Amino acid sequence: MDFFERMEQETGVLLNDVQQQAVVHTDGPLLLLASPGSGKTTTLNMKIGYLILEKNVEPDRIMAVTFSKASARDMSERFDRFFSGLTNEKVHFSTIHSFAYKVVRESLRKNGQDFQLIEGNISDEELKKGWDGPEVPLHKKFILKKLYEDTNGVQMTDDEMDELMRYISFVKNRMMEGKELERVPCQVKKASDIYQSYETFKKKDPHKPLLDFDDMLTYCHQILLDDVEILSNYQQQFEYILTDESQDNSLVQHEIVELLAKPQNNLCVVADDDQSIFMWRGSDVDKLLDFEETYPNGTVLTMAQNYRSSEDIVNVSNQFIKRNKKRYAKEMFTENEAYAPIEIKNLSNYEKQLKYLTEELEKREPGEEVAVLYRNNASAVPIADQLEKAGIDFYMKDIDPKFFKHWVVEDILNFMRFSYNDRRVDILERIHTKFNAYISKKQIFFLKKKVSQASVFDRLMERDLPDYQAKNIKKAKKLFKDINEMEPAQAIRTIREKLGYDHALQKMSDKFGFNAEHLMNILNTLEKIAEGLGSLKGFADRLKELEKLLQTSKYNKNKSALTLTTFHSAKGLEYDKVYMIDLVNGVIPSKDDMDTYRNKETGPMEEAVRLFYVGMTRARTHLELLTYNYKGSERVTESIFLMNVRRIIQPEGEKKTLKKRKRQAPDLSDENLLRLDEVEIGRNILHRKFGPGVIKEYDSDQIGIQFEEAGYKELLLQVCLDNGLLSKCTEGIKSG
């Protein structure tokens, strides 16, 4: 009886041909490309079992590495289910960070050094409170806060802290230095200067350096390069190395693994380049795409059979991902039957999306696993609000309490508090630069000098003011009085429009590099929560209730069949039914994705495509894509990705037209189709409807083409590219 027959009998696992090839390939480098739902973890564990049972490799000579603790634990538990009692020795299932920690600790102790880890949980309240005395507490966030404020001379916001930490993690994981640091986009002023000060600060005591989690990786990498003894010990200890979810690995993580695998290079890299969605934290899909260059004698196998999803979902997802050019060519397929076509719902506005979603979730069957997926955490707050009102329990996978602590939320509450009592100079001091009364610091200082029971506006009017300011202060006084008597939703709109808060946020965003789109989304969410509430106090109370609701939703994990989660956190999970929501341009793809794409930098847009693909492939049998035309009073457009999906699934009305013209949905991987980076003036092209022509002009939105027969036309550039309307043409074109 061979290994695979034995495994089928003992464990019930039956591997397909490609999975079996992956298991028996033990010597030399192997890249195993694993499509969604292709059984990669089972295959990986069978490979480890094969090494032990058939190749007589000692378990402690095998290391299986993955990115997250949860993945490492899952792999280890599954292995034990299949092969428990095999031996007293243990396979090393590890995260890359825990392995790096071990190497760093060993090296520093060897050299008589110690280190201090400066990570750990710290509340926003503790951070805002700061510290007593001249010495900054040795915690990453406190250190960065101090260095930011020393460098820029102003206080740091929560958004800036998050952005700076992302920037630092990115440049360390990509091993950047020198002038490269300044080329990395960051919305924090003087980010590269702060980063270099941070690195210097951590090394003040050479006998006890301060390390954060990313330092574990960079220190480990440098130790393996510099210390031949340590590197050699680990190379001899681990004869076989397997890495899972390798598309999430950063450059430094890839290089650590490459060093450990030498010289035998008995390395199995399990990955899916189409699911690489963590570029913002330094993941590097190029290392996977360069695998055959790195290992000329390496083998690449593709597990393309999807065991998870219905035929409808697999076929459309497989075509959709071909929109990307930087990828391994593969054809995902399934033997599962068709279940239900992918549905696209275009609702008139955001509110209708919420209403429709709530009504659909009320209909779900008992025990049916359902997920609502979104790109941004802020999307979850109004959904949670609606679900709670409808009495629907839910589990939120990634709770982000920062929404309720965000300074924009605090600003709105302060505007409301001030409307109750316009004598409160302490509140005015926090918001005076954020509305259109143009109150100066000097005037705030005057108000603080003396305690008074008079309105601050009346006190200011007693002074000699320019006419424009006197007029604005009178107007502001009346508006605050009116706000106090308004319902919360109307009050927020008044703060935004008549007091000029939106305008103030835009100016602050321009000056300090804040993400204005994100700030406006927070305000839109607050307006949605406020709808139907009768008082300002009721609004403040509702925010507290929602914050508590989100925090306690984690206890519903095993009680509720409904999950709310981001696309990123959904990776690796699966559900019977999936609703992907907020599918509009500006969200997915984001404004930044689209702007960089128009500038012919395709990386962020291709990652957004992969993120959308990850969302689609979470569904087993039912996938619904939701979009809308208006959010509040703002006109929005459906995601360009939906255009691709519509074209692939060919709705009934379109099918008839296509049948008459004998057209098929475009294969976006077709090399003859024109790509954005190939658009140039004077280029000959072939339009699917208008025939041959020459590109005369183009910008980020439109393209002007002189056609042989149809004459000159201006077309939407993105629509032409997304729908495969333009092909390359080498023949000369006769233009009029």
N, C-alpha and C positions, 0 to 999 in steps of 0.2 A: 504493500500500500504506500503510495507516495504521500508527500507532505500535504498536498492540497486535499486529497481524499480523506486523510486523517483529520484535517481541520474541519472539513465539512461534517464529518461524523461527530467529532467531539465538541465543536463550537457552533455548528449550524451555519458557518460562514462559507459561502460559495463565491470564489473570485472569478472575474472574467479574464479573458486572455491578457489584456494589457496589465491588469492588476497583478497577475501571476508573473509576467515579465519583470515588473517592478520589484516583486518580492525576491526573485532569484538572481537579480543583478546585484551582486554583492561587492565586486572588486572594481575600483575605479569610480570616477565621478558620474552621478546620475542626476539629471533634472527631471523631476516628475511633475508635469503640468496637470493640475487637478481642477477640472471644471466644477462649478457648484453642484453639490449633491452627488459627487462621484465616488464617495466612500474612501476618502483619503486617509482618515484617521484609522479606519479598520485595516487598510492596506499597509499603513506604516507599522501598526502593531504586528501584523502578520509577518512583515519583513523582519522585525526584531526577533519574533519567535523562530523564524527560519534560520536566522544567524545562530541562535542558541542551539536549536534542536538538530539542524542539518549540517551546519558548518562548525559546530562545537566551539563557538566563541563564548568566552566567559561573559556573563551579563555585565560585570563591572568594567568590561572593556568597551561597552557601548554607551554613547551619550546621545540622548534625544533632546533637542533644544527647541523651544518655542518662545514667543514673545511674552505672553501673559501667564500669570500664575494659574488662572482658570483653565487655560488650554493645557498647561503642563499637568495639572491635576487630573483633567479629563483623560488625557492620553495614558497617564499612569493607572488610573482606575480601570480603564478599558483593557489595558494590558493584563492587569491582575485578574480580570474576569475570564480572559482567554487562557492565561498561562500561570495561574496561581499555583504555588507549590513546586514550581519548576526547579528552583535552586534557592539556597540561602543567600546567595549574592543578589544584589539589586542592580537593575539597569538604572543609569543616571538620567532621570527625567528632570529637566531643569529649565528655568528661564535664562535668557542670555544675561540678564542683570545679576541673578544670583550666582551664576558662574563667575562673572566679572568681579563681584564682591569677594569671592573666595580667592581669586588670583591677586587682587589688590592687597587684601589683608595679609596673605602669605608673603608677598614681596616687601611690604613695609616692615613687617615683623622681622624678616630676614635682615633688613638694614637697620634694625633698632629704632624704627619709627612707629608712630601711632597715627591715627587720623580721627577726625570727628565728622559724623554725618550731619548735614545741616538741613535735611528734609524732615517732614513730619507734618501732622495736622496743626493748623492754627486758624482760629476763627477770624472772620472779617472784623469783628468788634475788637479783638486783641490787636490786630494789625492797625486799625484806626486809632486805637488808644495810644499806640506807640510805646515808648519805654522811658524809664527814669534814668538819669545819669548820663555821662558822656559816652559810655561804651554801648555800642549797638549789640542786642542779643544775637547769638550765633545761630540764626535761622535764616534760610535762604531769602524769604520774603522780607524780613526786617532789613537784611543787608542791602537788598535791591532797592527797597524804599529809601533807605538812607543815601545810597549812591545816586539814585534818580534825583532826589531833592537837592543834594549837593551840586549836581551837574546842571540842573535846569532851574533851580531857584523857586520851584512851585511844588505844591503837594501832588502826590500821585493818586490817580483814580484806580478803581478795581479793574476797569477795562485795560488801562495801561500796564498794570501788573501782569494780567493774563497775557497780553500781547508781548511784553518784554520776556516773560518766561518761555513763551513759544519760540521767540526769536533765538534766545540763548540755546534752547534745546535743539533747534534746527541747525544752527551753525556748528555746534559741537558734534552732532550726529553726522553732519556732512564734512566734518574735519576741516572747517574753513578757518582762515586766518588772514591777517594783513588787509590788503585792499579788498579782498573778497567780502569782508564783513560789511562794507558800506554798500555793496551791490545787492544785498539781500533786503527786499522791501520790509519795512517795519513802521508802524504808525506811532511809534514812540520816538520822541525827539532825542537825538544823539544816542541812539541805541548802541551803536558800535563802541562809542566812548565808554558808556556805562558797562558794557560787557567786558571791556579790557580792564576797567577799574575793578570789576568784580573778580576777574581772574587773579589780579595782583593781590587783592584783599585776602583771598583764600590761601595764598601762599606766604602770608606774613610770618608765620611760624614754620620754618622748614622741617622741624622735628614732628610737627603735628598739623599737617595740612587739613583744610576744611574741604569736604567733598559733597557734591550733590549727586543725584542718581545718574546724570549724564556723565559726570566725572568718572564714575565707576567704569564706564565703557571706554572712555578715552585713555584713562590710566591703564586699564587692562591691556588695551591695544599696544600702548607704548612699552609696557613691561614685557609683553611677548616679543616685541621687536628687539628690546635691549638685553633681556636676560635669557641667554641661551639655555641655561640650566632649567629654569622654570618652564620655558617653552618645550624643551625636550622631554621633561617629565610628563607633561600633559599629552604630548604627541604619542609617547609610548603607552601611557595609561589608556587612552581612547583610540582603539584600532578602527572603530567605526563611528561615524558621526552622522546623525540624521537631523535635519532641521525642518520644522513644520511652519506653515504660514510665512514662508520666507519672503513673500512679496511685501510684508510689513517691515522687514529688516532695513535698518539704515546702512549707510556706507560703512561706518565704523563696525557695526555688527557683522556685516558680510565679511569684512576683512579679518575680524577676530576668528570667525569660523574657518576662513581659508587658511590662516596660519596654523590652526589646530589640526586641520586635515592633512597637512603635508607630513612626510613626503609621499605616503601611499595614496592619498586623495581618495580614500574609501568614504566618499561623501555622498549622501542622498539629500538633495534639496527638493522639498515638496512645496509647491507654490502655484499660484494662479496670477499671472501678470494682469489679467482682466479684473482682478479684485484688489489691486494695489490702490488703497484709498487714504493713506496716511502720509502724503507728501509733506504736509504742514509740520509733521514732527520728524521729518528727515528720512522717511522711507525712500528707497532708491530702486525703481523698477529697471533702470538701465543695467544694473548688475545682473539681473536675470536675463535680460535681452542679450547681454554680452557673454553668457555662460559658455557658449561653444568657442568663443575667442579666448576666454580664460582657461578653458580645458579643451584643447583641440581633440583629445581622444575621448572626450566625454560622450555620454548617451543622453538623448532627450526622448522621453516617452510622454504621451498625452492620454490621460484618462478623461475621455470626452463623454462617456455615458452618464446621464443624469438620472439618478434613481429617485429623486425627490419630487419633481414637478411634472405637471401634465404636459401633454404634447403641445398644446396651444402656447403655454408659457415658455417652454424650452425653445420652440421654433422662433418665436418673436424675439426672445432675449438673444438668441444666437445671431440673428440678423442685425439686431440693434447694436451690439458691441462692435460690429465690423465698421462702424462709423470711425473708430479709432484706427490710426495707421501704425503707431508704435506698439506692436504686440506680436505675439506668436500666432500664426495662422492656425486656426483649429475649428472644428465643426462639432459643437455640442449637439448631442442627440439623446433621445429617450425611447424606451420601449413601452413607457406608460401610455395609456390611452388618452385621447382628447377628453376634456371634461367640460370646460366652458370657455368661450372666447374671452380674451382680455377686454375689459370694459373701460371706456374713457368717458368721464362725466365732466361736461363743461357747464358749471353753474354760473348764474348771472353775477353773483358777488360772493365775497368771503363768508358773509353771514349765512347764505344759502348752503355753502359747503358744510359749515358747522351743523346746520339743521339736518341736511341730508345724511351726514355721517352719523349723527346721533340716532336718527330714525333707523338707519341700517343696523347699527350696533344693538339696538333694542330687539331686533329680529333674530339675533344669532342663536344657533342651536346650543342646547346644554352640552358642555364638554368640547365644543368646537373651538379650536385654537385660532384666535384672531389677533392681528397686530395692526396698529396704525403707525405708519412710518413717516418721518419728516426729517428735513435737513437740519433745522435749528431748534435748540431746546425751547426757545421762546414760543414756538408753535404749540407746545404741549399745554401751556397755561390756560388759554381759552377753551381748549378741548376738555381739560380736566374740569373747568368751571361748568361747562355744559353737561358733561357726563354725571357730575355730582348732583346737579339739579334734576337730571332725569333718573336718578337712583341707580346708575350703572357703576358697579365696582370695576376698578382697573388696577393694573400693576404698572408702575413706571420704572423702566429699567435703569435709566440714568437720570437721577434727580439733580436738578441744578438750582439750589436755593438762592443762588446769586441774583436771580431775576428780582426777587422781592427786596434785596438789599441794594439794588443798582441805584446809582446817584440820580438817574432820571426819575425813577419811582419816588425817591426821597424828595426830589424837587417838587413833583406834583403834589405830594402830601404837604409839603411846606407852603406851597401856594394856597392850598385849602386851609391849613392851620392859620395862615396869616389873614385869610378872609374872615375868620372868626374874631380875630383881635388884631387890628392894625396898629396897636401900640407896641407890639413885640419887635423890638429892634434886633434881638438875637436871631429871629427868623428872617427878618429883612436882610440881615447881613449875609445870609446864605444864598439869597435869591436875587439880590439887587442888580447883579450884572446880567440877569437872565430874562429881564422883561424891559419894556421900552419906556421907562421913566428916566433913564440915564442918570441914576443916582450914583454919585462918586464915592470913593473911599473916604475922602475928606468929609463929605456930608454924613456918612455912617459914623465917623469918629465924633462929629458934633452931636449926633443923636445919642451916642453911647455915654457921653460925658455926664449927662443928667437924666435921672429917672423921672419919667413924666407919665401922667395918665391921659395925655392928649394923643390923638392920632399922629403917627409919624409924618403923614402927608401934611396935616395942618401945621406941624412944627416946621417942616421944610418950607411951607408957603410963607411963613413969617420972615424968612430970610430973603435977601435980594437975589432973585433967580432970573436967568435969561427967560425971555418970553416963551421960547419953545419948550423949556423944561417945566415952567409953571403950567403950561397947557397940558403937557404929558402927565404931570403929577396929579392934576385935577381929574384927568381921564382915568388914571390908574386907580385913584381912590374910589371912583364910582364903580369901576369894573370889579374891584375886590368886594365891594358891598353887594353887587349883583351876584357874584360867584357864590357868596354865602347863602343865597336864597335859591340857587339853581339845583337841579338834579345833577348827579356826578358826571354823567356823560356830556351834558351841555357845558358844565363847568370846565372839563378838560379841553373841550373844543375852544372855549373862550380863552383859556390860558394859552393855548397853542396859537390861535389866530389873532385875537384882539390884543392880548398882552405881548404877543410877539415871541413866544417861547420857541416855536419852530425856527424862526429866523435866528434867534440867539444860538440855538444848537448848531445850525448850519455854519455860523461864523466861528464858533468854537471848534467845529470839526475841521474847517479850513485852516485855522490857526495852529491847532494842536495835533492834527492828523487823526482825529477820532473817525470812526466809521459812522457817517451820518445815516446811512440806510438802516443800520442796526438800531440806532437811537430812535428813529422814526417808527420802526417796528415795535419797539417797547411801548411807545405812546399809543400806537394803534391797538395793541393788546390791552392796555389799560382802559381805553375807550370801550372796547368790547366787553370787558369785565364789568364796567360801570353801567352798561345798558340795563334798564329796568330797575336799577336801585334808586331809592327815594331820597337819600340824604348823603352828605359828604361823610358823616360818621359811619354810615352803613357801608360806604365804599371802603373806608380804611379797615373796618371790621372784616369785610369780605376778603381783602388781601391777606389778612392774618389767617382766616379760615382756609384759604387756598394753599398758603404756605404749609400749614399743618397737614392738610389733605395730601399734598404731594409727598411730604416726608413720611406719612404713615402708609402710603400706598405700597411701600416695599413689603408690608406684612401680607399683602394680597397675592404674593407671588404664586403660591400653591393653591389659592382659593379661587382666583379669577382666571378665566380663559382669555381675557382681553389684556393685551400689552400695548403700552405706548412707548416708543423708543425712536432714537435717531437712526438714520441709515447706517452711520458708522458703527453704532453699538449693536445693530441687528446682524452684522456679518457673522456667519457661522451658525445662525439660528434658522429655524423654519417654522412655518405656520400653515394651517389649512387655508386661511383667507387673509389676504393682505390688502390694506388700503394705503396707497401712497398719496399724500396730500400736499397742498400748497405748491403744485407743480406749475409755477409761473417763472418767467424770466426775471432775474433779480434775486431769486431764491435758489433754484436749480435749473440752469446754471446761475451762479451769482453774478452780480454786476462786474466784479473783478475778473471772474472767469471769462466773461464776454469781452471785456476791455482788452485783456491780454491776448485773447484770440484774434481780435481785430488788428492788434499790433504784431500778428504773426508769431506769437509765442503760444504754442499749442498745449504745453504741459498741463496747466490748470484746467483747461476745457476737457482734455482727455481724462483727467482724474474725475471731473464732474460726470462724464459719461460712465465711467466705471462705477461711481457711486450710485447712479441711477440703475445700472445693471445689477449691482448687489441688491438693491431694493426689490427689483423684479424677481430675482431668483430666490427670494425667501419664501415665495408662495408655493404651496403644494398643488392646490386645485383652483383657487379663485384669486384673481388679481384685478384690482380696480384702481384706476389712475384718476385723481381728482384735480381739477383746475377751475379757475373763475375769471371773470372779466373786470371786476372792480374790488378794491379793498378800501372801504370807506368811500371817499369821493374820488380816489385815485384810480385812473384807468391802468390796468395791467394787461400783459399779454401772456398767453399760455406758453409754457416752456417749449423751446425749440426741439427738445427731445420728444415731445408729444407728436410733433410733426413727423419725426422719423417713425414713431410707433404707428401712427395713423397710416402712413404710407405702407408699412409692412403688413399690417393686419387688413388693410383695404376694406373699409366699411362698405355696406351694401350699395349706397348711392354711388360711391366711387368705383365699385367693382363694375357696374354697368358701363360707365364711361370708359374704364380701362379695357373692358372686353371689346367694346366697339373699336378702340384704337389698337387692340392687341398689345397692350402694355403690361409690364410686370413691375412690381415694387423694385426700386433700384437696389442693387447690391453695393452698399457703400464701401466695400473693400475693393471694388473694381478699380484697377490702377489707371484706367482711362478717364475716370471722372476727375474733374478739375478740383484741386484743393485750394484752400485759402492762401497758402504760401506760394502757390503757382499763379496767382492772379497778378497780371502786370499789363500795363498799357502797351498796345500793339500786338498782343497775343491773339492768335487765331483760335476760335472755339467753335463748338457745335452745340446749339441749344436744342433740347429735345422737341420743342414745338416750332421755334422760329428758324431752325436750320443754322447754316454757317454764318459766322460774323467775326468782327474784330473788336476787342476791348478798347474803347476810346478814353474812358476815365472811370475812376472808382474812388469811393471813400469807405468809411467804416460801415455805412448803411446801404449804399446803393452802388450799382454798377451800370455804366452806360456802354451799350454795344451797338455798333453799326452792322445791321444784318444785310445780307445780299438781297433778300426779297422783301423782308418786313420793314426795312428802313431802320432808323435810329430809335432805340428804346432804352428807357431807364427802368431797371428792375431791382428788386430787393436782393442784395447780395446773399444774405444768410439763407433766405428761402431757396434761392437757386442752388446753393451748395448743399444744404441739408436734404434736399429732395432729389439730388443727383441730376439736376437739369442741364448742367454744363459739362461737356467733355472736351478733352484736348483734341486739337486738330492740327495736323502738320501741313496740310495743303494750303496753298495761297488762296486768299479770299478776295473776291472782287467787291470792293466797297464803293458805295455811291457818294 
